[in-house]
Amino acid sequence: MIDRITKLKSLLPDVKCAVLITSDENRVYFSSFRSSAGAVLVTKNSATLFVDFRYYLAAKAQACIDVVCYNKLYESI
């Protein structure tokens, strides 16, 4: 999974760019964690999975990237 994130990071042209992944399938592909809600934010320097309180503990245990618990997704991002 880390190789997928590394490849995606390498495609970003500079540190000002980011990719926001919201589809269920792509969140699983890049984070190795399945949930019905959330997003993955990838920048040149980081990759973060945003999940709500229902998934936080499980995501911390299973996801291959950093995990943040949100109340309002787009405000947290």
Contacts in CASP RR format, 6 or more apart in sequence:
PFRMAT RR
TARGET T0000
AUTHOR 0000-0000-0000
METHOD contacts of the structure
MODEL  1
MIDRITKLKSLLPDVKCAVLITSDENRVYFSSFRSSAGAVLVTKNSATLF
VDFRYYLAAKAQACIDVVCYNKLYESI
1 30 0 8 1.000
1 31 0 8 1.000
1 32 0 8 1.000
1 64 0 8 1.000
1 65 0 8 1.000
2 64 0 8 1.000
4 29 0 8 1.000
4 30 0 8 1.000
5 30 0 8 1.000
5 42 0 8 1.000
5 47 0 8 1.000
5 64 0 8 1.000
5 65 0 8 1.000
8 19 0 8 1.000
8 30 0 8 1.000
8 42 0 8 1.000
8 47 0 8 1.000
9 42 0 8 1.000
9 43 0 8 1.000
9 44 0 8 1.000
9 47 0 8 1.000
12 18 0 8 1.000
12 19 0 8 1.000
12 42 0 8 1.000
12 43 0 8 1.000
12 44 0 8 1.000
14 44 0 8 1.000
15 43 0 8 1.000
15 44 0 8 1.000
15 45 0 8 1.000
17 43 0 8 1.000
17 44 0 8 1.000
18 41 0 8 1.000
18 42 0 8 1.000
18 43 0 8 1.000
19 41 0 8 1.000
19 42 0 8 1.000
20 39 0 8 1.000
20 40 0 8 1.000
20 41 0 8 1.000
20 77 0 8 1.000
21 27 0 8 1.000
21 30 0 8 1.000
21 39 0 8 1.000
21 40 0 8 1.000
21 41 0 8 1.000
21 42 0 8 1.000
22 38 0 8 1.000
22 39 0 8 1.000
24 34 0 8 1.000
24 35 0 8 1.000
24 36 0 8 1.000
26 40 0 8 1.000
27 33 0 8 1.000
27 34 0 8 1.000
27 35 0 8 1.000
27 38 0 8 1.000
27 39 0 8 1.000
27 40 0 8 1.000
27 49 0 8 1.000
28 34 0 8 1.000
30 40 0 8 1.000
30 42 0 8 1.000
30 47 0 8 1.000
30 65 0 8 1.000
31 40 0 8 1.000
31 47 0 8 1.000
31 49 0 8 1.000
31 59 0 8 1.000
31 63 0 8 1.000
31 64 0 8 1.000
31 65 0 8 1.000
32 62 0 8 1.000
32 63 0 8 1.000
32 64 0 8 1.000
33 49 0 8 1.000
33 51 0 8 1.000
33 55 0 8 1.000
33 58 0 8 1.000
33 59 0 8 1.000
33 62 0 8 1.000
33 63 0 8 1.000
35 51 0 8 1.000
35 54 0 8 1.000
35 55 0 8 1.000
35 59 0 8 1.000
37 51 0 8 1.000
37 52 0 8 1.000
37 54 0 8 1.000
37 55 0 8 1.000
37 73 0 8 1.000
38 49 0 8 1.000
38 50 0 8 1.000
38 51 0 8 1.000
38 52 0 8 1.000
38 55 0 8 1.000
38 70 0 8 1.000
38 73 0 8 1.000
39 49 0 8 1.000
39 50 0 8 1.000
39 73 0 8 1.000
39 77 0 8 1.000
40 47 0 8 1.000
40 48 0 8 1.000
40 49 0 8 1.000
40 50 0 8 1.000
40 65 0 8 1.000
41 47 0 8 1.000
41 48 0 8 1.000
41 50 0 8 1.000
41 77 0 8 1.000
42 48 0 8 1.000
46 66 0 8 1.000
47 65 0 8 1.000
47 66 0 8 1.000
48 65 0 8 1.000
48 66 0 8 1.000
48 67 0 8 1.000
48 68 0 8 1.000
49 59 0 8 1.000
49 63 0 8 1.000
49 65 0 8 1.000
49 66 0 8 1.000
49 67 0 8 1.000
49 68 0 8 1.000
50 67 0 8 1.000
50 68 0 8 1.000
50 69 0 8 1.000
50 70 0 8 1.000
50 73 0 8 1.000
50 76 0 8 1.000
50 77 0 8 1.000
51 59 0 8 1.000
51 67 0 8 1.000
51 68 0 8 1.000
51 69 0 8 1.000
51 70 0 8 1.000
52 69 0 8 1.000
52 70 0 8 1.000
52 71 0 8 1.000
52 73 0 8 1.000
53 69 0 8 1.000
56 67 0 8 1.000
56 69 0 8 1.000
59 67 0 8 1.000
60 67 0 8 1.000
68 76 0 8 1.000
70 76 0 8 1.000
70 77 0 8 1.000
END
